[in-house]
Amino acid sequence: MSLKVIVACGGTGGHLFPGIAVAEALQERGHECLVLISEKKIDALAVKGHDHLRFETVEAVAMPRLLSPRIVPFAFRMWRTIGQCRKIIRDFGTDAVLGMGGFTSLPPVWAGRRHGAKTFIHDSNAIPGRANKLTARFADTVCLGLEECAPYFEGRKTEVTGTPVRSSLKEKMEKTVARRRFGLRDDLGHVLLVMGGSQGAQGINRAVVKAFHDLPGGLGVIHLSGPDGFEETQAGYGDAEGRVHVAPFCHEMGAAYAASDFAIARSGASSLTELSHFGLPSILVPYPFAADDHQTKNADVFVRAGAALLVKHDEFEARDVAEFLRKWMSEKEEFAAVRKRVLSLAVPNAAGNMCDLIEEACR
């Protein structure tokens, strides 16, 4: 039976890319899919190259604190967006609504419940945000990226599905080919991938550059500095042609992961999903201002599994970076064991797992 499914996934890349992956998986199974995104620029950029999917824009509404004077205009905009979603859901003849998280998911999931459609919400983190806690009240099933999140949805039906990996990362590139994409030499023993988040992180950038000069010449670096730190980071490496590639951001993350052996990264759920997919041991530096410190909770899952090291943002120093990397580069058996533990955390068929749940609920 062919289903009509709405996937609401706008607002951030962490919601968008997994949502698009589920929509593609549903479409491959013969279902009709409509993807709801927000009006943000990141959404418009993310949908480029996905002409095979149908997208529609709805107003994104972020909830302020309950005692904030902004709560009244929030309620008005939320009600207006719910009305828009009810019309979309009715006109589409919707069988199921899946919200991938954030307040972009609340109006369509609420409207889907009112319409009589099966409703789902996905949370990729170890601890859910305010939006998902609220939206879960209107969802038949809460899909989880990490089992550690289940206790926060007590009384709700939960299923651990994993977090879908964006489709552009599914086919893994050969390592030598990937390294050449970034101008790196073929004889490098190891390559480090540095990701400080979409805006970069100056403290991380400076510590890694300093550590680089204390490490053996067989180490290469793909350093995604963020736009503000690009010039300083590039200058800091000096004459390291063939060993270092510095860029503000990267449009070919599949190649960046494939070229690398380990990483230094924030611990957002999507980053961790992708690191596990490619089996990259990592030094995780949680973003210190993340809501409810959820990035530290995410990192804890990997640390407890022996798949990563956790360093607090304000304790991240060059000598520690150099020590960790030197250990991984020299102890081949230990490094291989860590990599195996990273791969064990991957859920390769997360999108398929979510499709299975939707199909089963709609029978």
N, C-alpha and C positions, 0 to 999 in steps of 0.2 A: 504494500500500500504506500503510495506516494504521499508524503506529508508536506505541509506548509509551515515552515519554522522561521521565527524571527529571532535573530541574534543581536542583542544590544551590547556594544563593546567599545563605545567611544570614550574619549577623554585622556587616556594615557596609552603609551605603547604597551605597557604591561597588561592592559585589557584588550587593546586593539588586535595585536598580532595573534594571540591565542584564539580570540573570537573569530578572526578571519580563517584560521586553520580549521576550526570546527565547522564553519560555514562551507568551506571547500570539501571537507569530508562528508558532510550531509549531501552536498550536491553530487558528489561522486557516487553516492548510494541511490541517486535518482530522486531525491527530495528537492522541493523548491524552497529557496532560502532568500530572506530579505535581511540585510544587515543595517542596523541603526547605528549611526555615528553622531558625534557632536559637531558643532560649528568651528571647533578649534583647528588651528593650522596643522597640528600634528596629525589630526584625522585625515585632512585633505592629502597630506604627504603620504600617509600610510596606505591609502587606497589606490595610489598610482600603480599601474601594472596589474590590477585585479579587475580588469574589464569583464571577466567572466562571472563576476558577482554583481548583484543588484544592491545598491546602497541608497539610503534615505537619511536625511539629516533631521535631528530633533534638538531642541534647546537643552544644553547641559546646565544642570542646576546643582550647585554645591551647597550643602546645608551648613549654616552658621551655628554657633552655640545657641542653646535654647534661650538664654537670657539676653542674647544680642538683639539690638534694635533692627537688625537685618532680617529677623525671623519672619516678619510680616510680608515684606516683598518676596522672600523666599517661598512662603506658602502660596502666594499668588502665582508666581512663575511655575511652581511645581504643579499646581492645579491646571494651569494652562497647558503644560507639557503632557500631563496625563490625558487631557482632552484630545490633544494631537495624537497621542499614542493609541487611544481607543479607536479613533477613526482609522488609523493605519491598520490596526489589528483587525477591525471589522471588514475593511475593504479588501484586505489580503486573504481573508478566510482562514485565519491562523489556527493551527492545531496545537502549537507549542511555542513558548517564549523562553529563551535562555538569556539571562543577564550575566555578563562576564565580570561584574563588580563595579563599584563606584556609584555615584548618584545618577549617572546616565542610565543605570539599570533599573532603578526604583520605579519610575513612571511606567515603562513598558511591562515590567513584571506585575505590578499592581493592576494595570489595565488588562493584562492577559488573564489574570485570575478572575476579574469581573466578567470577562468575555466567555469564560468557561474553558479556556485553553489550559493545557498542562504547563506548569511553570517551574523553572529551574534557575538557580543562581550558582555561580562558580567563585570560589575564593582560593587564590593561589598562595597566600601567605600562611605562616604558622599561627598568626593571630589576626582575626578579621578586623576590618575597619568599621566605623559607625554605619556606613551605608549598607554594607552587607548584613550586619546584625539586624537592621530594620527591614531590609528587603526580604530576608529569609522568612519573615512572618507570612509572606504572600507566596512563598515557593513550595511546591510539592516536594522537591528534593534539592539539597544543598550539595553541590559537587566540590570536592576538596582537592587541592594540589598536594597538601601535606596532611598526613594523619593527625599530626599534633594540633590541628585546628579544630578537630571534631568536638572537644569538650566545650567550646565556646558556643556551640549550636545545640545545647542540651534541649531535648524535647522535639528536635527537628530530625527528619530523615536525612542522613548524610551518606555519601558514597565517596570513597577515595578514588578519584579518576586519574590523578596527575594533572599537570598543566601542559596544554598542547604547545608544541614547538612550531614556530612559524614555518610555513612551507618552504621558504627559500633556504632553510638550514637542513632539510631532510637528507639531501644528497651530499655526502661528504666528499670534499675535494682531496686529491692526493697531496701529501704534505709538501713535497718539493715544488709542485705546480703552484700551490697556495703561497709559498714563501716568495716565489718569483713575482707574484702579483704585487708584492710590497717592496720589490727591489732588494730582497735579502739574499745573501750569499748561500750557495748550496752546501758549503762546508760547516755551517754553524751547528754546534752540538745541541743547543737548546734555544728556544724562542719564548720570551715572556710577553704575554698580552696584558696591557695596563688599561683599565677602564674605570674612570672616576665618576661615572654617571653622565647624563646628557650634557651637563654644564662643566664637567671635569671637576677636579679638586686640587687646588694649588699645593696643599700640604703633601698630598700623595705624589703629585708631579715632581716636586722638588726632592723628596726623599728618594724616589726611584732613580732620578737622574744622578744624584750623589752616590747611591749604591752601585750604579752601573759602572762607574769608574774604578770601583774596588773589586770588581768581579772579573773572572777570566775572559779572555778575548773570544772564546767560543760561544758566548751568549749574545743572542740577538733580541731586539725589542720591537714590538708593535705598540706604540704608545698613543692612545686616544686621549688627548689632553683637554678636550673641551675648547670652545672658541676663545675664551679669555686667557687661557694659559698656553696657547699654541706657540707664540713667538719665543717666550721665555724658555719653554721646554725644549724647543728645537735648538735654540742657541746653547742650552746647557749641555747637550750631548756632544757639541763640538764636531770634530772631524771623525765621524763614525759611519762613513758611507758603506753601504752593504750590510751593516749590522743593525741599523736603527731606521724605523719608519715612524715619523710623527705626523699626526693629522688631528684636526679639531674633532672630527667624528668620522664614522666609516659607513659607507653604503654597502659594503660587501662583508658582512659579519660572518657569513659562512666560511669565507676564505680566511678571515682573521682567526677564527677558532681552529680551523684545520691546520693553519701554519704554526700554531702555538703548542707548547708542551705544558705550560702552567700559566696562571693568571693572578693578577692583583685586581680586585673588583669590589664594588659595593655588593650588598646582599639582598637586592630586590628579588622577588620571586622569579621573574622572567630570566634574569641573569643567571640565577642558580639552576634553573631548568636547562638553560643552554649549556652551562658549564658541565652539568652532569651528562647531557646528551653527547658532548664531545670528550668526556672523560678527562677534564683538566683539573688537576689539583690546584688549589688556590689559597691565597692569603686574602681573607675577607675583611673589609673595613666598612662596617655598617654606617650608613648615613645617620649622623647623630640626631637629626631633627625629624626623622620619620615618625609618623603618628604611632603612639603607643610603643615606640622603640621596636616596631615589628621587624626591622631588618636584623636586629640582634637576635631575635627569636628565630628568624629564618636561618641565620648563620649557625646558631646552636645545633640545628638539626644536622648540618654537615660536619660540624666539629665532633659531635657525639659519635658520628659514624666513622670518624677517622679520615674524613675526606677533605678537610680544609683546616686552616689555622685562622683564628679570629684575633684581630688587633683593633683596639679602639682607635677612633679617629685621632684623638689628641695624644695617643701614645705611639703613633706610627712614625718610626724613625729609620734613617738610612741603614744604620748598623744592624738593626733587626732584619730588615729586608735582605741585606747581603748575607746574613747568617742563614736565614731560611733557604734562600736560593742556592747558596753554596752546598748546603746539606742535600737538597733535592738533586742537584747536578752531580754530586759525587757518589751518592748511595743509590745505585741503580735498582737493587732489589727492593729497597724500601719505597722508592719512587713508584715502581711498578705496582706494589701492593696498594699504595695510596690511590693510584689511578684506577685500579680495579674496584676500590671502594666507592670512588666517585661514580663510576659507570653503574654500580649497583643501585644508585639512587635515581637513575633515569627511569621514566615511564614512557617507553617508545610509542605506545599506541593510545596516548591520553585523549586525543580527538576522537578516535574510534570508540573508546570507553564511554565518552559522553554521548556519542551518536546512539550507542546501544541502549543507554538509559532512556533517551528520548523516544526511540522506537518502541521499546518495551512498554513505556507509560502510555503511549498512544494506541496500542493494540485494542 
